[in-house]
């Protein structure tokens, strides 16, 4: 009877929930706990959200796609909270009105079923398997697909710390952002607990899982003494090829550090995790690398450099909205040309720029800034990647190398300083 009364209360109150504003609060921390079922292509778990209020509010909105997610309950320290879900948004009625400066902690319990097929212009959690039936799991969330596999504030302009716990059947290994704090044996399952020390945007939170083999190396920072683990998670059959393709990782990190300032997440790690599908993505501290890019002949090293460069341009300096994706994609594309110049000289760099310039008429129609932040190809089309790099090349030629690179490093330095606090 008590459960029925509570349910009726929640239903009645839900009707009175008013739409809140995503600008009304900043997320401080996510604690995401997932149990993944590769056979059923499902996830179940919870996310605890700590937030500070910027303005008075009586409700809290979250992004959660009803196409793939089902919210089971939402609670605070005192019990269940009323909520109402519609489309991609769930509105939560707060127990009492919050005021600017107040903090809240709520926990969302949910389950999800994946419908994602691994295409580049789609997103979510991808369940797949190899020819022997070994399961593989990967996520990609850019620009607005986090909401398909976990409830969150799915906007790039609100960063927080995060912890991610992944429970999987043996012998799968679960990989995520930041540092691995613990691995807990739970009979037929294991739980991998990861956590970040640095703030992260929701679209950069990542989960990858497979029967990985692991190998690692060490990056030595510019100061000559500080070290950081560099970790690789690959499918067993691709180990030999991965050792070849990833052999220059620390050298590339050093190159970018000398060009732009120290690696921004030095107290955590850098790593690559192999995934299926078109899921290559600069997830903070653990880049997803699609299987087709691991060939054992270094032919995709420019792509690996591109994703690594995003740790400065994208992960550290993050666009405030998807109108401004060119800030990350334009810079990462430009860096590919700069590295060619470093390796092979100015002629190779100019050939790269000439190739970008030689696209068919109309390819670069419009501004590098997108007209829409909800249309995928407006945020990730050639005018963002290639025209963005051309704009940076133009600025370099107008300003000269001394002024241009000084300005670029100044642009980054304040953020790097904040990240290392």
C-alpha positions, 0 to 999 in steps of 0.5 A, a space after each residue: 500500500 505504501 508503494 502505491 501511495 508513493 507512486 500516485 504521489 509521484 504521478 500527481 506531482 509530475 504533472 506539476 513539474 515545470 520546465 527548468 533551464 540547463 543554464 540554471 546549474 553547473 555539474 560538479 561531478 558525475 558518478 556513473 555506474 554501469 552493468 553491461 550485458 553484451 548478449 542483450 546489448 543492454 546497460 543498467 545502472 545509475 548516475 549520481 549528479 552533484 551540481 551547484 545552482 547558478 540561479 533559483 530553480 524548482 526543477 532540474 532538467 537532464 538529457 535522456 533519450 527516450 528512444 534508448 533509455 528508460 528512467 526507473 527512478 530518481 532519488 535524493 538523500 530523502 527518497 524518490 523525486 517526481 519527474 517527467 520525461 519527454 523526447 530527449 529531456 527529463 525534468 526532475 522536481 526538486 524537493 525544495 526550491 534551490 537558490 543560487 549557490 546551493 548544491 544538490 545531489 540526485 541519483 538517476 536509476 535507469 536501463 538502456 537498450 542500444 540501437 546504434 549500428 556504429 555509423 560515424 554520423 550517429 552515436 551511443 553505445 555500440 555492441 558488436 562481436 568478432 568472427 569468433 563471437 567475442 563481444 566488443 563494446 564502444 561508445 561515441 557521444 559527439 556531439 549530442 549522443 551521450 544522452 543515448 546511453 547515460 542521463 546527463 547534461 549533454 552540453 559541451 560548455 559544462 565540464 565536471 569531474 567524473 567517475 565511471 564504474 563498469 561491471 562486465 562478464 569475465 573475461 572482458 576488460 572495461 576501459 574509461 577516462 582518467 585513472 583506474 582506481 580498482 578492479 573488483 572480482 564479483 564471481 562471474 563478473 568484474 567491475 572496473 572503477 575509473 575516475 578523472 582528476 580533471 574536468 571533462 565534458 559529457 561528450 568525452 566520457 567513454 566506455 570501451 570493453 573487450 577481451 583486451 590485451 594491454 601494453 604500456 609505455 611512459 611519457 616523460 614531461 617537458 620538465 624531464 622528471 615528471 612521468 605519465 603512463 601511456 596505455 594501450 588496449 587492443 584485440 589480441 589478434 591486432 597486438 603486433 600491428 598495434 605495437 608498430 602503429 603506436 610506437 611513436 606515441 610518446 614522441 608525438 606527445 612530446 612534439 605537441 607539448 613543445 608546440 603548444 604547452 605540456 600535455 593537459 592531463 599529465 596527472 592521469 594518462 594518455 591511451 588508445 582503446 581499439 573499438 569496432 565501427 566508425 568510433 574513432 574519437 578523442 575521448 579525454 585521456 583514452 582515444 577510441 581507435 577503430 579497428 581498420 586504422 590499426 594496420 601495422 604500417 603507420 599509414 594512419 599515424 596522421 589520424 592518431 596525431 589528429 586525435 591526440 591534438 584534440 587533447 589540447 584543441 577540443 578536450 582542454 579548449 572545448 567549444 562552448 556550443 556546436 556552432 564552434 566545432 571548427 575551434 577543435 576540428 580546424 586546429 587538429 586538422 591544421 596540426 597534421 600539416 604542421 607535423 608534416 612541415 616538422 618531418 619533411 619541410 615547408 614544401 610538404 606543409 604547402 602541399 598539404 595546404 594546397 590539397 585542402 585548397 583544391 576542393 571542388 567549388 562550393 565545398 567550403 560554402 558558408 562560415 567555419 562557424 555553424 548555422 546550427 548546433 543540432 544538425 550533425 553535418 553542419 557541425 562536422 562538415 568540410 568547412 569545419 575541418 578543412 576550411 578551419 585549417 585554411 583559416 589558421 594557415 591564413 592567420 599564420 601567413 598574415 601574422 608571421 610565425 613568431 606572433 602566430 605561435 605566441 598567440 596560439 600558446 597564450 590562448 592555451 596557456 591559461 587553460 593549461 595552468 588551470 588544468 594543472 592546479 
